[in-house]
């Protein structure tokens, strides 16, 4: 019987492997340091395999191939492109809005070259990084000025810290929302140094509630758009125009956290109505905050538009530097906003709108084209069908509204959940992972967000 000592002696030395011609390509591509570290790890694994199994590992005759597999695995990006077939267009866990080609090109340019991020060409001196986008946002929304930070939660925090620190902010109880990650409006207010004053009830708040709560310590009257849930039935809310009238009477600014922030009327494409920043600015709201990466369809960003005096206070607050957006975000946001200057082509050029407005019949035709190949590949274990379904917008936007769509479904013939789990795992392990959803004992691949049909089929059969 071969002894353990003899098995250990058959393991190659790292120096000998590095001199082998089969490693020359790996050394050139990955570098000496990574290759050596990988080989050390492989040797330790081989020794452990001998201790446990009393035999050499299966790859002992081909160290180069195994090393290449491990090196490629270690080099694999943590941010992998996937096929989002969940039926959620703005999927927070999958990166929310896809960027337009214009935004991608803009980011590439500012990454490749020095840019006028904080440089004024006219005066040859330091400028303000928000300046160019502020003018564009004012054009699109009718605001006097604008500020950009890294997300809408930061925008709300900064807005409150700059305009209401150590003072009271009046908010309806029905608008004290919690967004992703247990991030709550009351928590934001505490961090901003504000004192929350709740008025009304969960389902009904009247103008008199705000009036009765306002006093000499009140800094702001605040509205929060409940974009991630809906209270229905016996309800009453005060709209911004009513609140602005009260604010003007009491000399108290009104601010709104709009959340999703669409810049266009979605109803023109048959989508549910969503309040727009320009409507609130026209109604007299002093500050409006909204996201860049939700219905706007741009990069993750928080945008504040409103009165010049209040924006100036926000820009000068110490938190602004900590929360400011970088040049890549600003470049992508500017390119996205410029698409809105050409509304005639907006649906074609902005991926978010293109996916949200996609016709259900078009999606069904796509599903029918894919069906034969999917039946051929998975039909032995699954009943593969095309079924109507409902997509959702996602990221807390229009939570109760659904979009007619179509899916390819996979029902395990043996009725076992383990069979279905194995399929979902196998799809997640494709070179470009395929992410669907499980419901009613079936895997649903909602095709609303599938635009690369050829790439999807190639990915199934690498």
C-alpha positions in Angstrom: 0.0 0.0 0.0 1.3 3.5 -0.9 2.2 5.4 2.3 1.2 9.0 3.0 4.8 10.0 2.9 5.2 8.7 -0.6 2.0 10.6 -1.7 3.3 13.8 -0.3 6.6 13.4 -2.1 4.7 13.3 -5.4 3.4 16.8 -5.0 5.4 19.2 -7.2 7.5 22.0 -6.0 6.3 25.5 -6.8 9.7 26.5 -8.4 9.4 23.5 -10.8 5.9 24.4 -11.8 6.8 28.0 -12.5 9.5 26.8 -14.9 7.0 24.6 -16.7 6.0 26.0 -20.1 2.3 25.4 -19.3 2.5 28.2 -16.7 4.1 30.9 -19.0 0.7 32.1 -20.1 -0.7 32.2 -16.5 2.4 34.2 -15.4 2.0 36.7 -18.2 -1.7 37.2 -17.6 -2.0 37.0 -13.8 1.5 38.0 -12.6 4.0 36.1 -10.5 2.5 37.1 -7.2 -1.0 35.8 -7.8 0.2 32.6 -9.5 2.6 31.8 -6.5 -0.1 32.5 -3.9 -2.5 30.3 -5.8 -0.1 27.4 -6.0 0.6 27.7 -2.3 -3.1 27.4 -1.7 -3.4 24.5 -4.0 -0.5 22.7 -2.3 -2.1 23.1 1.1 -5.4 21.8 -0.3 -3.5 18.8 -1.9 -1.9 18.0 1.5 -5.3 18.2 3.2 -6.8 15.9 0.5 -4.1 13.3 1.1 -4.7 13.5 4.9 -8.4 13.0 4.4 -8.6 10.7 1.4 -5.2 9.0 1.5 -4.8 9.7 -2.2 -3.6 12.4 -4.5 -6.1 15.0 -5.8 -7.6 14.4 -9.2 -5.8 17.4 -10.7 -2.3 16.4 -9.6 -1.4 15.6 -13.2 -2.5 19.0 -14.5 -1.7 21.8 -12.1 -1.8 24.5 -14.8 -5.4 23.9 -15.6 -6.5 23.8 -12.0 -4.5 26.9 -11.3 -6.1 28.7 -14.2 -9.6 27.8 -12.9 -8.8 29.1 -9.4 -7.1 32.3 -10.7 -10.1 33.1 -13.0 -12.5 32.4 -10.1 -10.6 34.8 -7.9 -10.5 37.4 -10.6 -14.3 37.2 -11.2 -15.9 40.6 -10.4 -18.2 40.8 -7.4 -20.6 42.8 -9.6 -21.7 40.3 -12.2 -24.0 41.2 -15.1 -27.2 39.1 -14.8 -30.4 38.6 -16.8 -33.1 40.2 -14.7 -36.1 38.1 -15.3 -37.7 38.7 -11.9 -40.5 40.9 -13.3 -39.2 43.9 -11.3 -37.9 46.6 -13.6 -36.2 48.8 -11.0 -34.8 45.9 -8.8 -32.9 47.4 -5.9 -30.8 44.2 -5.4 -29.9 44.1 -9.1 -28.8 47.8 -9.4 -32.1 49.6 -10.2 -32.1 51.7 -13.4 -30.1 50.6 -16.4 -28.1 53.5 -17.8 -28.7 54.9 -21.3 -25.9 54.7 -23.9 -25.5 58.5 -23.5 -24.9 58.1 -19.8 -22.4 55.2 -20.3 -20.5 57.3 -22.9 -20.4 60.3 -20.6 -19.0 58.3 -17.7 -16.4 56.7 -19.9 -15.2 60.2 -21.0 -14.9 61.6 -17.5 -13.1 58.5 -16.3 -10.6 58.8 -19.2 -9.8 62.5 -19.1 -9.4 65.4 -16.7 -12.7 67.4 -16.6 -14.0 70.7 -15.4 -15.5 69.2 -12.3 -14.8 72.2 -10.1 -13.0 74.5 -12.6 -14.5 77.6 -14.1 -13.2 78.1 -17.6 -14.4 81.7 -17.7 -12.6 82.9 -14.6 -9.8 80.2 -14.6 -10.7 79.6 -10.9 -12.4 77.0 -8.8 -16.1 76.5 -9.6 -18.9 74.5 -8.0 -19.4 70.9 -9.0 -23.2 71.1 -9.0 -23.3 74.3 -11.1 -23.8 72.8 -14.6 -26.4 70.3 -13.6 -28.2 72.9 -11.4 -29.0 75.0 -14.5 -30.3 71.9 -16.3 -32.4 70.9 -13.4 -33.8 74.4 -13.1 -34.7 74.3 -16.8 -36.6 71.0 -16.4 -38.3 71.7 -13.1 -38.8 75.4 -13.0 -36.8 75.6 -9.7 -34.5 78.5 -8.8 -31.6 76.3 -7.9 -30.5 72.7 -7.3 -28.2 70.5 -5.3 -27.0 66.9 -6.0 -25.8 64.4 -3.5 -25.2 60.6 -3.6 -28.8 59.4 -2.9 -32.2 60.6 -1.9 -31.8 59.5 1.7 -28.7 61.8 1.9 -30.8 64.5 0.2 -33.4 64.3 2.9 -30.8 64.2 5.7 -29.0 67.2 4.3 -32.2 69.2 3.6 -33.4 68.7 7.2 -29.9 69.3 8.8 -29.4 72.6 6.8 -32.9 74.0 7.2 -34.3 72.6 10.5 -31.5 71.6 12.9 -32.6 72.0 16.5 -36.1 73.0 15.4 -39.4 71.3 14.7 -40.6 69.6 11.5 -44.3 68.8 11.1 -45.2 65.6 9.3 -48.4 63.6 8.9 -48.4 60.3 10.7 -49.5 58.6 7.5 -46.3 59.7 5.8 -43.7 58.4 8.3 -42.4 55.8 5.8 -39.7 53.2 6.1 -37.7 52.5 3.0 -35.2 49.7 2.3 -32.9 48.5 5.0 -35.1 49.7 7.9 -34.3 53.3 7.0 -37.1 55.4 8.6 -38.0 59.1 8.2 -38.1 59.6 12.0 -34.6 58.2 12.2 -33.4 60.6 9.5 -34.9 63.5 11.4 -33.1 62.5 14.6 -29.8 62.2 12.8 -30.4 65.7 11.3 -31.0 67.2 14.7 -34.7 67.9 14.1 -37.6 67.4 16.4 -40.4 65.4 14.7 -43.9 66.6 15.3 -46.5 64.1 14.1 -49.9 65.2 13.1 -53.1 63.5 12.1 -53.6 59.8 12.1 -52.4 57.0 9.9 -55.2 57.3 7.4 -56.5 60.9 7.8 -54.7 64.2 8.2 -56.3 67.6 7.8 -54.9 71.1 7.2 -56.0 72.1 10.7 -53.7 69.5 12.1 -50.7 71.3 10.6 -52.0 74.7 11.7 -52.5 73.5 15.3 -49.0 72.0 15.4 -47.2 75.0 14.0 -45.5 77.4 16.5 -42.5 79.7 16.8 -40.2 76.6 16.9 -41.5 75.2 13.6 -38.9 75.3 10.9 -40.6 73.2 8.2 -43.9 71.7 7.1 -43.0 68.5 5.4 -44.7 66.1 3.0 -43.4 62.6 2.2 -44.6 60.9 -0.9 -45.6 57.4 0.2 -44.3 55.8 -3.0 -43.6 52.4 -1.4 -47.0 51.7 0.1 -50.6 52.8 -0.2 -53.3 53.5 2.3 -56.8 53.0 0.8 -60.3 53.5 2.0 -61.3 56.1 4.5 -58.4 58.5 3.9 -57.6 62.2 3.8 -54.3 63.9 3.0 -53.4 67.5 2.5 -51.9 68.3 -0.9 -48.9 70.5 -1.4 -50.8 73.5 -2.7 -53.0 73.6 0.5 -49.9 73.2 2.6 -48.0 75.9 0.8 -50.9 78.4 1.3 -50.7 77.7 5.1 -46.9 77.9 5.0 -47.1 81.3 3.3 -49.5 82.5 5.9 -47.3 81.3 8.8 -44.0 82.1 7.0 -42.9 78.5 7.2 -41.3 76.8 4.2 -42.9 73.6 2.8 -40.6 70.8 1.7 -41.4 67.5 0.0 -39.5 64.2 -0.1 -40.8 62.9 -3.4 -38.8 59.7 -3.5 -39.1 58.2 -7.0 -39.3 61.5 -8.8 -40.5 61.1 -12.4 -39.8 64.1 -14.7 -42.5 63.2 -17.2 -46.2 62.4 -17.1 -46.3 58.6 -17.1 -50.0 58.5 -18.0 -49.2 59.4 -21.6 -47.9 55.8 -22.0 -50.7 54.2 -20.0 -48.7 54.0 -16.8 -50.0 55.1 -13.4 -49.8 58.8 -12.5 -46.9 59.8 -10.3 -46.3 63.4 -8.9 -43.5 65.3 -10.6 -41.0 67.8 -9.1 -42.0 70.5 -11.6 -45.6 70.3 -10.4 -44.6 70.8 -6.8 -42.3 73.6 -7.6 -45.1 75.3 -9.5 -47.4 74.8 -6.5 -44.9 76.8 -4.4 -43.1 74.0 -2.5 -39.8 75.5 -1.3 -37.6 72.3 -1.6 -38.3 69.0 -3.4 -36.0 66.0 -3.1 -36.0 62.9 -5.3 -33.9 60.0 -6.6 -31.9 59.8 -9.7 -32.0 56.0 -10.1 -35.6 55.2 -9.9 -38.3 56.6 -12.3 -35.8 59.2 -13.5 -33.8 56.4 -15.0 -30.3 57.7 -14.2 -27.5 56.8 -11.7 -27.9 56.6 -8.0 -28.2 60.2 -6.8 -30.2 62.5 -4.6 -31.5 65.7 -6.1 -32.8 68.7 -4.3 -34.5 71.5 -6.3 -36.1 74.7 -4.9 -35.6 78.2 -3.6 -32.2 79.7 -4.2 -31.9 80.9 -0.6 -32.5 77.5 0.9 -30.3 75.7 -1.7 -27.5 78.1 -0.7 -27.9 77.0 2.9 -27.8 73.4 1.9 -24.7 73.9 -0.3 -22.8 75.6 2.6 -23.7 72.9 5.2 -20.7 70.8 6.3 -22.5 67.6 5.5 -22.7 68.5 1.8 -19.0 67.6 1.3 -19.5 64.2 2.9 -22.6 63.5 0.8 -21.6 65.1 -2.6 -21.7 63.1 -5.8 -18.6 62.1 -7.7 -17.7 63.0 -11.3 -19.0 59.7 -12.7 -22.4 60.2 -11.1 -22.6 63.8 -12.2 -21.7 62.8 -15.8 -24.3 60.0 -16.0 -26.9 62.2 -14.4 -26.3 65.1 -16.8 -26.4 62.8 -19.8 -29.7 61.4 -18.5 -31.3 64.8 -17.9 -30.3 65.9 -21.4 -32.4 63.1 -22.8 -35.4 64.8 -21.2 -34.7 67.9 -23.4 -35.7 65.7 -26.4 -39.0 64.1 -25.2 -39.8 62.8 -28.7 -37.1 60.1 -28.4 -37.1 59.7 -24.6 -38.8 56.2 -24.6 -36.3 54.8 -27.1 -33.2 56.2 -25.5 -34.0 55.8 -21.7 -33.9 52.1 -20.7 -36.2 52.6 -17.7 -39.0 54.1 -19.8 -38.4 51.7 -22.6 -38.9 48.7 -20.3 -41.8 50.1 -18.4 -43.7 50.9 -21.6 -43.0 47.6 -23.4 -46.1 46.1 -24.9 -47.3 42.8 -23.4 -48.0 41.4 -26.9 -44.4 42.0 -27.8 -43.2 40.2 -24.7 -45.5 37.3 -25.4 -44.1 37.0 -28.9 -40.6 36.8 -27.4 -41.7 34.1 -25.0 -43.2 32.1 -27.9 -39.9 32.3 -29.8 -37.9 31.1 -26.8 -40.3 28.3 -25.9 -39.1 25.5 -28.3 -35.5 25.9 -27.2 -36.3 25.9 -23.5 -38.6 22.9 -23.9 -35.9 21.0 -25.7 -33.4 21.8 -22.9 -35.6 21.4 -19.8 -38.7 19.5 -21.0 -37.5 16.2 -19.6 -37.9 17.3 -16.0 -40.2 20.3 -16.4 -43.5 21.4 -18.0 -42.4 24.5 -19.8 -45.2 27.0 -20.7 -45.8 30.6 -21.8 -48.1 32.3 -19.3 -49.4 35.8 -18.8 -48.1 37.6 -15.7 -47.8 41.0 -14.1 -44.5 42.8 -13.7 -43.9 45.6 -11.2 -42.0 48.8 -11.4 -39.9 48.2 -8.2 -37.7 50.2 -5.8 -40.7 51.5 -3.9 -42.3 53.1 -6.9 -46.0 52.7 -7.5 -46.2 49.6 -5.2 -49.7 48.4 -6.0 -49.6 49.0 -9.8 -48.7 46.1 -12.1 -47.7 45.9 -15.8 -49.2 43.2 -18.0 -46.3 40.9 -19.2 -45.5 37.3 -20.2 -43.2 34.7 -18.7 -41.9 31.3 -19.5 -42.7 29.0 -16.5 -41.1 25.8 -15.4 -43.2 23.3 -13.3 -41.3 20.2 -12.0 -42.9 17.0 -13.3 -42.0 15.2 -10.1 -43.6 17.9 -8.1 -40.6 18.3 -5.9 -39.4 21.6 -4.6 -35.8 20.3 -4.6 -36.0 19.9 -8.3 -37.2 23.5 -8.8 -34.4 24.7 -6.4 -31.8 22.8 -8.4 -33.0 24.5 -11.6 -32.9 28.0 -10.1 -29.4 27.2 -8.8 -28.3 26.0 -12.2 -29.6 29.1 -13.9 -27.8 31.3 -11.3 -24.6 29.5 -12.2 -24.7 30.3 -15.9 -21.8 32.5 -17.2 -24.3 35.3 -17.0 -26.6 34.4 -14.1 -30.3 34.2 -14.9 -32.5 35.5 -12.0 -36.2 34.6 -12.0 -38.8 34.2 -9.3 -40.5 31.2 -7.7 -44.3 31.4 -7.2 -47.1 28.8 -7.0 -44.6 25.9 -7.3 -43.1 27.2 -10.5 -40.2 29.2 -11.7 -41.2 32.3 -13.6 -38.9 34.0 -16.1 -40.7 37.3 -16.7 -39.3 38.5 -20.0 -40.2 42.2 -19.7 -36.6 43.1 -19.1 -35.1 40.7 -21.6 -33.8 42.7 -24.6 -30.8 40.6 -25.6 -32.6 37.5 -26.9 -29.5 36.1 -28.8 -27.3 36.6 -25.8 -29.8 34.9 -23.5 -29.9 31.8 -25.7 -26.1 31.7 -26.1 -25.8 31.9 -22.3 -28.0 28.9 -21.9 -25.8 26.8 -24.2 -22.2 28.0 -23.6 
